[in-house]
Amino acid sequence: MQLARINRLLAGKAVPYTRPGSHSAIAKQPLEGPVQVGPEGLEGDEQGDRKVHGGLYKAVHHYPYEHYRRWQEQLGALLLLEQPGAFGENISTCGLSEADLCLGDVLRCGETLLEVVQTRQPCWKLNDRFGIPDMALRVQQTGMTGWYYRVLEPGELEAGQMLNLEHRPFPRWPLSRVLEVLYQRTLDQTALLELSELPLVPSWQKLVERRLNQHSVEDWSKRLYGADSEG
């Protein structure tokens, strides 16, 4: 089943960022021709903070380009939104959103096999990139987060290739529902229990178990606003 065509592949180098001691590779640039992708992501792509970005469970970030129009409606005509790469994505497509993919979906693209393993948890670096103090919170609240792939079988990716759905083990869990549980129905015990039965990435397993056991939601302020935030 064909899902979408890759319109743009992007990668970036980690450079000093906006706050003292911080680094980021969020400013992705388009890539030409075939690009090798392995367990750690696209060849040549970097992450500024490996504690929270990159790795096996965040190897490739996909962000729908149609979200850009909705952001332009909310934020106005920003230069940053005139082409893909504003959100630090590696893959840009049209016609595929968080409502169209499910957690655990396996996608084939040529010889490469990708697994949808988590949605993005937006952080303060988006605030600084857009110059909007609550941009990360806006991304979270709208559900326009994009998602991450784990690379099951390495290969080459190239703009123009089709992403094809090969396997959907959890059709009851579109990413839009995952986002609703994470950020809106945060203490819905029934939904959390069902979510906990899925093969979640380790950080999400801990998050869901903590909510179930403690009946409270984790503090988002450091992630959304940075270490110096008061709220």
N, C-alpha and C positions, 0 to 999 in steps of 0.2 A: 504494500500500500504506500503510494507516494504521498509524502507530507508537505514538503516544501523544497525549493531550490536555494542553495547557498548563494546569496548575492555578493557577500563580501567576507573574506577572512582577514583577521587583524591580529597583530601582535605588538608588544611594546617592551622597552627596556626599563628597568628600575632606576629611577633617578631621585635625588633629594626632592621632597615634597614641601607642602605649605607650612608645616609645623616643625619646630626644632627636633632634630633627630629622626624625622619621619622620611620614608621613601615610598615610592609608588610607581607602578607601570601602567596606571590607568589610562594614560594617553596612548591608546593603541593606534597603529598605522596600518593601512591596507597592504596586503601581501599579494604578489603576483605569482602566477603559476602554481604548480603542485607544492604542497608543504607537508613535510613528514609530521605525523602526530603519534606520540607514544604515551606511556602511562602518566608522564608528568605534563602532557599537553603539547601544544604546537612548538615545533622547532624554532628557537629564537625568541620565544615569549618568556617573560620574566615576571616575578612578583616582588613587591617591595617589602612585604612582611609575611614570611613563610609560616608564621604561627597561625595566621587566619586566612591566608590566600594560597592558592595552588595546592599541590599534593594530589594524591590519587583520587580523592573524592571531589576535587575542584579543578580537574585537569583542563577542561574547556568550558568557557562561559558563553552561553547563547542568549542573545537579547533580540526580541522582535522589533523590526524596524517600524512597523505600523504604530507602535507605542509613541514614536517620535511625534507623530501628528497630534496625539492627545496631549503630550507634554507642551507642544507649541501652543495649543489652545489654552492651557493653564498658565504657562510662563511667558508667552509672547515669542517674538521672533529672535531667538538666541542663535548666535553664530555657531555655538557648540552643537546645536541640533540640526544643522544643515546637512550632515552626513553621518554615517555610522561611526561608532567609536566613542561616543560621548559617555557611555556607561562602562567603558572598559571591556566590552565584549570581544570575544574571539570569532564568533559566528553571527552574521546578520542575515535574516530572512524576512520575507513577507508571507503572510497567510498561516502563521503558526504561532499560537499564543499559549499562555499558561492553562487555558481552558481546553486545549487540544491535545495536550500530552499528559500522561499519567506517571506517577512515581514508579520507577522500575521499568519503564518502557525501554526497549532495546531497538536502536536505530542502525540501519546499515547505510553506509555511504561509500560506494566502491568497495575496497578491501577493508575499510575501517569499520569497526563495530563500537557503537557508543551506547552507554546506559545512562538514563536520566536518574540521578541519585539525590538531588536536593535543589531547592530553590535558593536564590541568593538571599542572604541576610544583609541588607544594605548597611553601610557604615558611614562614618563622618567624612570620609574622603570624598563622597559625593557632594556633601555640603560645600566643601572647599572648592571642588572642581567647578560647580555651578555658581558659586558665590551666593548661595541661598542657605541660610542657617539651618533650615529644617528639611532639606532636600531628601536626606536619607529616610526621614520619617514619612515624607510624602510618597516615596517609592514603596515603602512598606504598607502604608494605608491603602494605596491604590491597587496593590497586588501586581503592579507592573515591575516585577523584580528580575525577570529572566530566570535561567536555571543553569545547573552545572551537569556536565557529563563525566562519567568514569570511562576510560578507554579500555574496552574489553579485548579488542584486537587492534593492534597498531597498523598504520598504513599511511596513505597520503590523502589529504583533503585539498580541494581546489574550488574556487568560485565557479559556479555553474553546475556543480554536481547536485544530484537529488538526494535528499534524506528520505529513506524508506523505513516504514515501521515493520520490524521483523517479529517482535514479540511484545505482548501487553499482558503481563501477569496480574496486574491489579487495576482493572478497569473502574473500580469504585473510587479510585483515588486520583482524579485529575489534579494537577498542580494547583488549580484554583481552589479546590477543596482543602488541600494541604495548607495553603496560605490562610484560608479562613480559620482553620483550627489554630494555626500558629499565632495569628495576630488579632482575631476577632472573638471567636469562641474559645478563648484561651484555656478555660478550665472545664470544658465540656468533657466529663469523665468518660462517657460512652465513646465519643470520637477519639479521645486520647488512648483509650484501651485498644480500640481497633487499629489506630495508627501504630501503637507499640508492637503489634503482632507482625508488622511488616519488617523486612530486612533493612532497617535504617542505618545510615552512616553513624559511626560511634558518637559523634557530638550530638546528633539528634536523639539517639537512644537515651543518653544521659538527660537531655532536656525533657523529653516526654516522661521518663521515670521520675524525675524530680517534681514535675507538676502533679503527677499522680500521687506521689508519696507525701508531698508537702502542701498540696492544695494551694499553691501560690505560683505566680508568674515571675520568671527571672527578671532582673533589672536590665533594661535595654539602654540606659542612658550612656554608658561608656561606649557602647558600639555606635549608637546614633549620633553622639555629640563629641566624643573623644574623652580622654582621661581627665581633662581639666574641667569637664562639665560639672555644673552644680545640680543639674536636673535632667 
